[in-house]
Amino acid sequence: MKLYARPASPFARKVRVMIIETGLADKIEIEMLSTIEEVQNMPPARNPLGKIPALELDSGEALFDSPVICEYLVGIHDAAPLLPKDGWARWHALRLQAAGDGIGDAAAAMGAEGMRPEDKRLSRALENQWKKITRTTGLLNDNMDWLDGPLNIGQIAVATSLGYADFRLDDYQWRDERPNLEAWFAEFNERASMQETFFARPSS
Ligand SMILES: N[C@@H](CCC(=O)N[C@@H](CS)C(=O)NCC(=O)O)C(=O)O
C-alpha cells in the first residue's frame, strides 16, 4: 500500500501517526508529494478532489479522506482498538476525530487567508475560523474527560491538528487560557509516533 501525503498536513499526519501506532509501518510506503500542484493534479482515481491523504491499496483501488483511511486501517490491524467497534466509545472517538479535524480545517483556512496580501485579507473570515478553534479548544479544555482513556483516533486527530495550528498560525495562540489542553498536548506530543512525524517550517 502507498500513502500519499505532505509533511505538514494534519490529516496526513493523523494517518501517519495511526500507521505507526498500529504497527503497520512496514506494510505502507509513504510518498511525500513535493508541491501543492502535485496534490491538486493527482490522478482522479486516487482522489478526484485533489487532496491528501490518499491511500493506494494493493488492489489498485484508492481510498481518500482521512477518516475513511483511518477506518480502513483499523479494519486491517488487530492491535489496540483505536476506533472502538461499538457502543458510546465508538461515537465518542468519531466525534472527537471530527472536532480535531475541524481544528485542522479552520487552521488551514486561516493559513490560506494569511498568505493573501495584507490589504486583501478578510479579517471577518479569519475571525470566523479562529472562533471555531477557540470554541473547540475551550470545550476540550473544560471537559478533559473527552481526551481520557486508551489511545483512540480522536485523540490523534486533536493532537495532530493542534500541532498544525502551531505550525501554521503565528499570530493566534490556541494555548491562551487553555492550560489543561496545553498540558495534555505536551504529554501526547512525547509519543514516538508524534515525534517521528513532527515537521517544522524550514527556517528562512
Ligand atoms: N477532509 C479531508 C481534508 C484533506 C485536506 O484538506 N488536505 C489538504 C492538505 S492539509 C489538501 O490536500 N489540500 C489541497 C487542496 O485543497 O487543494 C481529509 O480529512 O482527508
Ligand as a Chemical Component Dictionary entry (heavy atoms), coordinates in Angstrom:
data_LIG
# 
_chem_comp.id                   LIG 
_chem_comp.type                 NON-POLYMER 
_chem_comp.pdbx_formal_charge   0 
_chem_comp.three_letter_code    LIG 
# 
loop_
_chem_comp_atom.comp_id 
_chem_comp_atom.atom_id 
_chem_comp_atom.alt_atom_id 
_chem_comp_atom.type_symbol 
_chem_comp_atom.charge 
_chem_comp_atom.model_Cartn_x 
_chem_comp_atom.model_Cartn_y 
_chem_comp_atom.model_Cartn_z 
_chem_comp_atom.pdbx_ordinal 
LIG N1  N1  N 0 -11.283 16.142 4.872  1  
LIG C1  C1  C 0 -10.036 15.839 4.221  2  
LIG C2  C2  C 0 -9.169  17.104 4.195  3  
LIG C3  C3  C 0 -7.892  16.888 3.412  4  
LIG C4  C4  C 0 -7.210  18.216 3.093  5  
LIG O1  O1  O 0 -7.789  19.300 3.223  6  
LIG N2  N2  N 0 -5.965  18.120 2.645  7  
LIG C5  C5  C 0 -5.226  19.297 2.259  8  
LIG C6  C6  C 0 -3.820  19.271 2.844  9  
LIG S1  S1  S 0 -3.860  19.576 4.573  10 
LIG C7  C7  C 0 -5.073  19.328 0.741  11 
LIG O2  O2  O 0 -4.756  18.326 0.148  12 
LIG N3  N3  N 0 -5.306  20.489 0.118  13 
LIG C8  C8  C 0 -5.137  20.677 -1.278 14 
LIG C9  C9  C 0 -6.273  21.478 -1.857 15 
LIG O3  O3  O 0 -7.348  21.559 -1.213 16 
LIG O4  O4  O 0 -6.108  22.000 -2.946 17 
LIG C10 C10 C 0 -9.346  14.689 4.974  18 
LIG O5  O5  O 0 -9.594  14.536 6.175  19 
LIG O6  O6  O 0 -8.578  13.941 4.345  20 
# 
loop_
_chem_comp_bond.comp_id 
_chem_comp_bond.atom_id_1 
_chem_comp_bond.atom_id_2 
_chem_comp_bond.value_order 
_chem_comp_bond.pdbx_ordinal 
LIG N1  C1  SING 1  
LIG C1  C2  SING 2  
LIG C1  C10 SING 3  
LIG C2  C3  SING 4  
LIG C3  C4  SING 5  
LIG C4  O1  DOUB 6  
LIG C4  N2  SING 7  
LIG N2  C5  SING 8  
LIG C5  C6  SING 9  
LIG C5  C7  SING 10 
LIG C6  S1  SING 11 
LIG C7  O2  DOUB 12 
LIG C7  N3  SING 13 
LIG N3  C8  SING 14 
LIG C8  C9  SING 15 
LIG C9  O3  DOUB 16 
LIG C9  O4  SING 17 
LIG C10 O5  DOUB 18 
LIG C10 O6  SING 19 
# 
